[in-house]
Amino acid sequence: MPASFSSTDFTYDQLVASETVSRSGIMTSGAGVVKRGTIVGVASATGKYTKTDAASAIVAEDCDATSADAACVVYVQGKFLATGITWPAAGAHSVHTALLHDLGVYILSAIDESGQLVKPDSATVGPAPKLAEAPPEQPPATPPVAVTLSPTSEPAGNKNGETGDTIAVTTTATDPWTAATTDPWITITAPTGPTTGNGTVTYNLAANTTGVSRSGSITIGDQTFAVTQAG
């Protein structure tokens, strides 16, 4: 089943600097005790969070994955203070920040009234810090192109994985359409960019090692292709 998402009211603390969106997930065994504020990524093969994959979220609550996979909650949108962040051991801070920025997670510096950087253990953390301005709002996105898919879903993908599956796409529109997925176990191999007119989407499914069936999707133009894979 897809991880659930939730939105929370803004409560300022040493990490959170705005309203947030969070989701539940699984932290990979062997990660140890992963502290709130730690930047984590998602392993494409398992869909589980790790401390080594490309940055995609911030841990919202301490979780103990020392000897077994552990349920966790992570922030996937919002503004956060750099002083409350635990950075990955590898990679530049600027690289992690840029990856998270593209996902709607903004890491901000905070200074107090005297212009000093607020430390995580500072008693002045609260309403006093002045936050950097958020990026300007982007103009509304262009509506997706109307398309027809055949088939319209894959209800029972092989648990051992699949390669080269295809979806026929037809459209009368002259504007380009794109194919995309946010599920790490689904890989779109073609097309790799905007496509005009009729075409074919080719995709692969990674092996499902979770032991339970899972659901995902591919967005093509204005349609959603549902994917279910046996466990």
N, C-alpha and C positions, 0 to 999 in steps of 0.2 A: 504494500500500500504506500502511496506517496506520503512523504513527511508532512505534518500539519504546519500551517503558518499561523502566527498570531501577531497582533499589533498591541503595543502597550503605551499607556500615558507617559508623558515625559516626567521622570523623576531624576533630577540632577545628582550625580555622584562623581566619584573619581574617574569613572570610565565613560558614562553615558552623557551626551550633550544635546540630545534631541529625542523626539519620539522614535521608537525603533520598530522594526519588523523582525521577528525571530521564527525559527523553525526547529523541530525536533530531528534528531538523527542518531547515528551510531559512531562512537569514537573507536578507532582500531586498537585492538589489544596490543600492549607493549608500549603505548604512548606515555604510561605513567600517570601521575595525578596531573591533569591538565587544568590549569588555573583560569578563572574568569579573566577575560581580557587577552587571552592567547590567540594569536592569529593562526588559523588552520586552513587546510585545503581539503579537496575531495579526491579520493583515489578513483580513477576512471574505471578500473576493473571491478571494484566492489561497491562503489557509491558510499563508502564510509569515510568519515573525517580522519585526517592524519595531520601531523605537525611538519610534514615534509613536502606535500604536494603544493602546487601553486595556490597562493592566498585567495580565499573565496568567502571567508566568514570570520567572526570573532566569537569566542566561547563566552556564553552568558552566565553559566553556572559551573563551579568546579565539578569535574567528573573524574572518577578513578578507573582508568583503563590499563592498570599495571599488569594484570594477569589475564584479563578477558575483555572482550568487546563491552563497551558501556554505553547506555543511553545518555544522550547529551542534548543540550539546547544551545543554539548558536544564533547570533545576530546576523541577519543577511541584508539589512538596510538600516540607515541612520547615521548620526554624527557622533564621533567618539573622540575622547581626549587622548593625545599621544602619551600623556603622563600615566595613563592607566593601561597601556598596551604592553604585552609581552611579545617581543618580535621573534620570528623564527631564527634559528641559529645560523642558517645560510641565507645569502642573498641580501642585497642592499635594501634599506628601509624604503627608499624611494620607489623601488620596483614593487614591493608589496603594497605600498600606498596606491600606486597607479592601478594595479590589478583590482584592488578593492573599490577604488573610485569608479571604475567602469561598471561595477555591479551595484552602485548606489550606497556604498559604505565609505564615509568620509572621515578621515583621521585629521583632527585639528590640533594645533598648538593652543595652549591657554596661558594667559599672563594675568597677574593680579594688578591692582590699581597702581602699584609702584613700578610696573613694567617688568617684574621678575617672573620667570617661568614657574608655574605652579607645580610643586612636587606631589607625587601620589600620596605621601603621608602628611601633607600640609594641612593644618587646621583651617586654612583660608579657602580650601576647595569648597565651592558653593556658588552663590549668586555673583560673587565679585569678579571672577575671571571674564575677560573679554575674548570672545571666540572669533576666529578668522571668518570672513564672510564665506557663505556657501557659494558654490558655482552658480552662475546665472541659469535660470530655467531655460530649457530647450523649447523650441517651437513645437506645436503638436505634430505627431508623426503622421505621415501619409497613410490613409486607410489601406489595408492589404488588398491585393488583387483577387477578384473572384475567380475561383478555380473549381474543377470537378476532379475527384480522385477515384481511382479504381486499382485495387480494392479500397474500401474506406477505413479498414482497420486490420490489425493482425491479432486475433484473439488468443492465440496459443503458440507463442514462439518456443522453439526448442530450448530446454534448460541448458544444453551443452553449447549454445551459441549458434548463430547463423551468419552467413556472409552472402552478399550479392542479392539480397531481397530487393524487389523493385515496386514502385508505385507509379502508375501512369497518371500524368497530369494533363488535363485539357483546359483551355481557356480561350475566350474570344477577346480578352483584353489585350491592348497593345503595350501596357505598362509591364515592367518586369516583376516576376514573383520570386520568392526565396524559400528555401527549406531550412529549418533549424530545429534543434532540440536542446533542452536543458538537462536531459538525463544522461549522466556520464557513461552508462552502459550501452547507449545507442550511439552509433557513429554514422553520420551521413558521408558517404564517399563521393557522391555526385548528385546534383551539380554543386560546385564549391562557391558559387556566387550567384548574383541575380540572373534570372533566365527569362527570356521573352517567348511567348507562344507555348505550344504544346511541348511536353518533355517527359522525362522519366527521372524519378528520384531513386537512387540506390543507397541501401543502408545495411549495416551489420549490427548484430546483437552479440555482446560479450556473454561468456558463460555465466549462468546464475549459480553462484556458490553459496547463496544465503539459506537454501533449504526451504524457502517459501516463495510462492509466486509473487511477481512484482509487476507494476503497471507504469507505463511511460507514454510519451507522445512525441510526434513530429508535427510541427506547424508548417503548413505549406500554403502560401497565399492566405486566403481567409478561412481555410479548412484545417481541422485537427485530425491527424491520423493516430488512432489509439493503438498502443502496443501492450500486450500482456504476455509475459514470459513465465513458463512453468518453473517451479522451484525444484 
